[in-house]
Amino acid sequence: SEANVAKGNCGSWLNNAANESTYKIEMAEPTKASGRWCSPWRVAIIGSLADVVEYTLVTDVSDPCRLSDVSWIKPGVVSWIYWAYNHGSRDYQLIKKYIDFAADFHLPYMLIDAEWDEMGNGGNVEDALAYAKQKNIAPLLWYNSSTAWCAFGPLYRLNKPEMRQKEFAWLESMGVKGIKVDFFSQDSISTMNYFVDILEDAAKYHLMVNFHGAPIPRGWQRTYPHMMSVEGVYGAECYNNKETLTDSAAWHNCTLPFTRNVVGPMDYTPCTFTDSQHPHITSNGHELALLVAFESALQHLADRPEGYHAQPAEVRSFISSLPTVWDDTKLLSGYPSSYVVLARKSGACWYIAGLNGTNEKKSLAVDLSFIQEPVKKITLYADGEERNQFDIQMLSALKKSVHEVDCLPRGGFVMKVSLD
């Protein structure tokens, strides 16, 4: 991968067009510079699968934090409207529905997506922001980068410094806590400069940033810790416009912890229980586990509110208390595309996600011997008999050894281990 791409640098990628088995690093465009010039890092993580998953090389070689105050940066779970309806935020009544969902589940944020500048049906965007404030939900707003696909607005509000800063000042005055900027065009120098310009200006107005329709993060989450997430992945949106994930989601999901998510936060928009435009065939246990297996400081819940309300009370409570940043990560077992058992720690809890990427039933072993502290409680959210059912169990906190968890085809589980 690569890291610490600064202004004046382009991005790079691996190209195997000439020979399928030979990958070459290629620059997005030629770089012409005079005077002192510094290349980004081009990095390789080589070792065991655990080395790859747990290593932090991409951020380690990136510049330290440039912000003097980070107290306003608050990770959290976000309710998000686009996936379920395959459309933006033109309907004020639907926006209210997702704000209500965030309030019901005690989520901190709700993202108002594309086309909010055309909002109608009883209210406009300022009404939506006021309603969010009334419900004690912090709003996030979507913007088109206006460099590539300009089919959806608002358009051309961030491209020039003076316009961008005026827009950001308005957002801060309205109580908006972050922006999602979408549809970037390429890995060129001008695009890399644009990313950094947005990050630097957003920090002045205390706005967190999510880059969507964008290439991979490149260590910027260390330099600019208000960069909360980046898409750069075939995520849940691929249930919308084409059948990409209908049959391949399970093995794809079991590959991402070893590949894309190693590079940095990943806005996959996980945990959807109902169907969008194309059906999915992963179990509800698998979907819940994605919230732990996939790391993103802003974790977007993409399903319809009724999809979450329909889950057992224990699952609803789990979602309401979900952390989105982690103190430690350990790969317990797994192999790309087949299965993964991944543990993440937040405070006094270990969260262990298990994913079955195969079309067969599979028993996944969870070895808890790595936990040094006393264990108070173990809760298992496992597959039920049917794909859309849960089997929720309380396990013996005294047994810090190996637990065997049975998974359905394309199934999964979460184990929450509470410490004293």
C-alpha positions in Angstrom: 0.0 0.0 0.0 1.1 3.6 0.4 1.0 6.2 3.2 1.6 9.9 4.0 0.5 11.1 0.5 1.0 14.9 0.9 0.1 17.8 -1.3 2.1 17.7 -4.5 1.9 13.9 -4.7 -0.2 11.6 -6.7 -1.5 8.3 -5.6 -0.5 4.9 -7.1 -2.0 1.5 -7.8 -1.1 -2.0 -8.7 -1.6 -2.9 -12.4 -1.7 -6.4 -13.8 -3.2 -5.6 -17.2 -0.2 -6.8 -19.2 0.2 -10.1 -17.3 -2.4 -11.4 -14.8 0.3 -12.8 -12.5 2.6 -9.8 -12.5 1.6 -6.7 -10.6 3.4 -3.4 -11.1 3.2 -0.2 -9.1 2.1 2.7 -11.3 1.7 6.3 -10.6 -1.6 8.0 -11.4 0.3 10.7 -13.3 3.9 11.9 -13.9 5.2 14.1 -11.1 7.1 17.3 -12.0 8.7 19.1 -9.1 11.5 21.6 -8.5 13.3 22.2 -5.2 12.8 19.9 -2.2 10.3 17.2 -2.9 9.4 14.2 -0.8 7.9 10.9 -2.0 5.0 9.2 -0.2 5.8 5.9 1.5 5.3 2.8 -0.6 4.9 0.0 2.0 4.5 -3.7 2.2 3.5 -5.6 5.3 5.0 -9.1 5.2 4.5 -11.8 7.8 1.8 -14.1 9.2 -1.9 -13.3 8.7 -2.0 -12.0 12.3 1.0 -9.7 11.5 -0.8 -8.3 8.5 -4.2 -7.8 10.3 -2.8 -6.3 13.5 0.0 -4.2 12.2 -0.3 -0.4 12.0 2.4 0.4 9.5 0.3 2.7 7.3 -0.3 5.1 10.1 3.1 4.6 11.8 5.0 6.2 8.8 2.5 9.0 8.3 2.9 12.5 9.8 1.8 13.0 13.4 -1.4 14.8 14.2 -1.5 18.4 13.0 -4.4 19.5 15.1 -3.8 21.3 18.4 -7.3 20.3 19.7 -9.0 17.0 19.1 -11.6 17.1 21.9 -14.4 17.8 19.4 -13.8 14.6 17.4 -16.4 12.1 18.5 -16.6 8.7 16.8 -19.9 6.9 16.8 -22.7 5.1 15.0 -24.7 6.8 12.3 -28.2 6.2 10.9 -28.1 6.4 7.1 -30.9 6.6 4.6 -29.6 5.9 1.1 -29.2 2.1 1.1 -32.7 1.1 1.8 -34.3 3.4 -0.7 -31.5 3.7 -3.3 -32.1 7.4 -3.2 -30.9 10.5 -1.5 -32.5 12.8 1.1 -35.2 14.8 -0.8 -38.0 13.5 1.5 -38.2 15.4 4.8 -40.6 12.8 6.3 -38.1 10.0 5.6 -35.3 12.1 7.1 -37.4 12.5 10.3 -37.9 8.7 10.3 -34.1 8.1 10.4 -33.6 10.8 13.0 -36.2 9.1 15.2 -34.4 5.8 14.7 -31.1 7.3 15.8 -32.9 8.7 18.9 -34.6 5.4 19.7 -31.3 3.5 19.5 -29.3 6.2 21.3 -27.1 6.7 18.3 -25.1 10.0 18.2 -25.5 10.8 14.5 -27.7 10.8 11.5 -26.4 11.4 7.9 -28.5 13.5 5.6 -27.4 12.2 2.2 -27.4 13.5 -1.4 -30.1 15.9 -2.8 -30.8 17.6 0.5 -30.7 20.8 -1.4 -33.9 19.6 -3.1 -35.6 18.5 0.1 -39.4 18.7 0.2 -42.5 17.0 1.5 -43.1 19.2 4.5 -39.7 20.6 5.2 -36.3 21.7 4.0 -32.8 20.9 5.2 -32.9 23.6 7.8 -36.1 22.1 9.2 -34.3 18.7 9.2 -31.3 20.1 11.1 -33.7 21.7 13.6 -35.6 18.4 14.1 -32.3 16.6 14.7 -31.4 19.2 17.3 -34.8 18.7 19.0 -34.1 14.9 19.2 -30.5 15.5 20.4 -29.1 13.9 17.3 -26.0 15.4 15.7 -26.4 15.7 11.9 -23.9 15.0 9.2 -24.3 16.3 5.6 -23.4 14.9 2.2 -21.6 16.9 -0.5 -20.6 16.1 -4.1 -16.9 16.7 -4.6 -18.0 18.1 -8.1 -14.9 16.6 -9.7 -16.4 13.5 -11.4 -20.0 12.3 -11.4 -22.1 15.4 -11.0 -25.6 13.8 -11.2 -26.5 14.7 -7.6 -26.3 17.9 -5.6 -25.4 19.9 -3.8 -22.7 20.8 -6.3 -19.7 23.1 -6.5 -19.8 24.2 -2.9 -16.4 22.9 -1.8 -14.2 23.3 -4.8 -12.9 26.9 -4.2 -11.3 27.8 -0.8 -13.5 30.8 -0.2 -16.8 28.9 -1.0 -15.7 25.9 1.0 -14.9 28.0 4.1 -18.2 29.9 3.8 -20.1 26.6 3.6 -18.2 25.1 6.5 -18.9 28.2 8.6 -22.6 27.8 7.9 -22.5 24.1 8.8 -20.8 24.8 12.1 -23.4 27.5 12.9 -26.2 25.0 12.2 -24.9 22.4 14.5 -23.6 20.0 11.8 -20.8 17.8 13.1 -19.4 16.3 9.9 -19.5 16.0 6.2 -19.5 13.1 3.7 -17.8 14.1 0.4 -18.5 11.8 -2.5 -17.6 11.0 -6.1 -13.9 11.8 -6.5 -12.4 11.2 -9.9 -9.0 9.7 -9.7 -5.6 9.5 -7.8 -4.1 12.6 -9.5 -2.1 15.3 -7.7 -5.0 17.7 -7.9 -7.3 15.1 -6.2 -4.8 14.4 -3.4 -4.5 18.2 -2.9 -8.3 18.5 -2.8 -8.5 15.8 -0.1 -5.9 17.6 2.1 -7.5 21.0 1.5 -10.9 19.7 2.6 -9.4 18.1 5.7 -7.5 21.2 6.7 -10.5 23.5 6.2 -12.9 21.1 7.9 -10.7 21.1 11.0 -11.1 24.9 11.4 -14.8 24.5 11.7 -14.8 21.3 13.8 -16.2 19.1 11.1 -15.5 15.4 10.9 -14.9 14.0 7.4 -15.9 10.8 5.6 -14.6 10.5 2.0 -16.9 8.3 -0.1 -16.5 7.3 -3.7 -12.8 7.7 -3.0 -9.7 5.6 -3.1 -8.1 4.0 0.0 -7.0 6.1 3.0 -3.3 6.7 3.1 -2.5 7.3 6.8 -4.4 10.6 6.9 -6.3 9.3 9.9 -3.2 9.9 12.0 -2.3 13.3 10.5 -5.9 14.5 10.5 -7.7 12.4 13.1 -11.1 14.0 12.1 -10.9 11.9 8.9 -13.2 9.2 10.3 -13.7 6.9 7.3 -13.2 6.3 3.6 -15.1 4.1 1.2 -12.6 2.6 -1.2 -14.4 -0.8 -1.0 -17.2 -2.9 -2.5 -19.6 -2.3 0.4 -23.2 -2.8 1.1 -24.2 -0.3 -1.6 -23.4 -3.1 -4.1 -26.7 -4.7 -3.2 -28.3 -1.6 -4.9 -27.1 -1.0 -8.4 -26.0 -4.5 -9.4 -25.9 -8.0 -8.1 -22.2 -7.9 -7.0 -22.8 -9.0 -3.5 -25.8 -11.2 -3.8 -23.8 -14.4 -4.1 -20.3 -13.3 -3.2 -20.8 -11.2 0.0 -19.8 -13.9 2.5 -16.4 -14.7 1.0 -15.8 -11.1 0.2 -16.5 -10.1 3.8 -14.1 -12.7 5.0 -11.4 -11.2 2.8 -11.6 -7.5 3.7 -10.2 -7.9 7.3 -7.0 -9.2 5.7 -6.8 -6.7 2.9 -8.7 -3.3 2.6 -9.4 -2.8 6.3 -5.7 -3.2 7.1 -5.0 0.0 5.2 -7.4 2.1 7.3 -11.0 2.8 8.2 -13.5 1.4 5.8 -17.0 2.8 5.2 -18.7 -0.5 4.1 -22.1 0.6 5.7 -22.5 -2.9 7.3 -25.3 -4.7 9.2 -28.3 -4.8 6.9 -31.0 -7.3 7.9 -33.6 -6.6 5.2 -33.0 -6.5 1.4 -32.3 -3.5 -0.8 -32.6 -3.7 -4.6 -30.9 -7.1 -4.7 -31.2 -9.8 -2.0 -28.5 -10.9 0.3 -28.0 -14.4 1.6 -25.8 -13.9 4.6 -27.3 -14.6 8.1 -28.3 -12.0 10.6 -25.5 -13.2 12.8 -23.1 -12.6 9.9 -24.5 -9.1 9.4 -24.2 -8.2 13.1 -20.6 -9.4 13.2 -19.6 -7.0 10.4 -20.0 -4.2 12.9 -17.0 -5.6 14.8 -15.1 -7.2 12.0 -15.0 -4.0 10.0 -13.4 -0.9 11.5 -14.8 2.6 10.8 -14.8 5.5 13.3 -18.2 6.5 11.9 -20.1 3.2 11.5 -23.1 3.7 9.3 -26.2 1.6 9.8 -27.7 1.4 6.4 -30.9 -0.6 6.8 -34.5 0.5 7.3 -35.3 1.4 10.9 -37.9 -1.4 11.0 -35.1 -3.8 10.1 -33.4 -3.0 13.4 -36.5 -2.6 15.4 -37.5 -6.2 14.4 -34.4 -7.7 16.1 -34.4 -9.2 19.6 -34.1 -6.8 22.5 -30.5 -8.1 23.2 -29.4 -7.3 19.7 -31.0 -3.8 19.8 -29.1 -3.2 23.0 -25.9 -4.4 21.5 -26.3 -2.0 18.5 -27.1 0.9 20.9 -24.0 0.5 22.9 -21.6 -0.4 20.0 -18.1 1.3 20.1 -16.6 2.3 16.8 -12.9 2.8 17.8 -10.8 0.1 19.4 -7.9 -0.1 21.9 -6.5 -3.4 20.5 -7.1 -5.9 17.7 -6.2 -9.5 17.5 -6.7 -12.1 14.8 -7.6 -15.3 16.5 -7.9 -17.4 13.4 -9.0 -17.3 9.8 -8.0 -17.4 6.1 -9.0 -15.0 3.4 -12.4 -15.8 1.8 -13.0 -18.8 4.0 -13.5 -17.5 7.6 -12.3 -15.1 10.2 -12.4 -14.8 14.0 -11.3 -11.3 15.0 -11.2 -9.8 18.5 -11.3 -6.1 19.2 -11.1 -4.4 22.6 -12.9 -1.3 23.8 -12.5 -0.4 27.5 -13.5 -3.3 29.7 -14.9 -5.4 26.9 -13.6 -7.6 24.2 -15.8 -8.0 21.1 -15.2 -11.1 19.0 -16.6 -11.4 15.5 -16.8 -14.6 13.6 -17.7 -14.8 9.9 -18.2 -17.9 7.8 -17.4 -17.2 4.1 -18.4 -20.6 2.8 -21.7 -22.1 1.6 -21.5 -24.9 4.2 -22.1 -25.0 7.9 -18.9 -24.4 9.8 -17.9 -24.5 13.5 -15.6 -21.7 14.5 -13.3 -22.0 17.5 -12.9 -19.1 19.8 -9.9 -19.4 22.1 -10.2 -16.9 24.9 -6.9 -17.8 26.5 -5.4 -14.5 25.2 -7.5 -12.5 27.7 -5.3 -11.8 30.8 -8.0 -10.1 32.9 -10.8 -11.8 34.9 -13.9 -12.3 32.9 -17.3 -11.1 34.3 -19.8 -12.1 31.6 -19.8 -13.7 28.1 -22.7 -13.1 25.8 -22.9 -14.9 22.5 -25.1 -13.6 19.6 -25.0 -16.6 17.3 -27.0 -17.9 14.3 -30.4 -19.4 15.0 -31.9 -22.2 13.1 -32.9 -20.0 10.2 -30.9 -17.3 8.4 -32.9 -14.4 9.9 -32.9 -15.8 13.5 -30.5 -15.3 16.5 -29.5 -17.8 19.2 -28.5 -15.6 22.1 -26.7 -17.4 25.0 -24.9 -16.5 28.2 -21.7 -18.6 28.5 -19.8 -19.5 31.5 -17.4 -16.7 32.4 -15.2 -19.2 34.2 -14.4 -21.0 30.9 -11.6 -18.8 29.4 -10.5 -21.6 27.0 -12.0 -22.6 23.7 -15.7 -22.2 22.7 -17.0 -23.8 19.6 -19.6 -21.7 17.8 -21.7 -23.3 15.1 -22.4 -21.1 12.1 -24.9 -21.4 9.3 -23.7 -21.3 5.7 -22.6 -17.7 5.2 -23.3 -17.2 8.9 -21.5 -15.6 11.8 -21.6 -14.5 15.4 -20.5 -11.9 17.9 -19.2 -12.8 21.3 -19.1 -9.9 23.9 -16.7 -10.6 26.8 -17.2 -8.2 29.7 -14.2 -7.9 32.1 -14.2 -7.0 35.8 
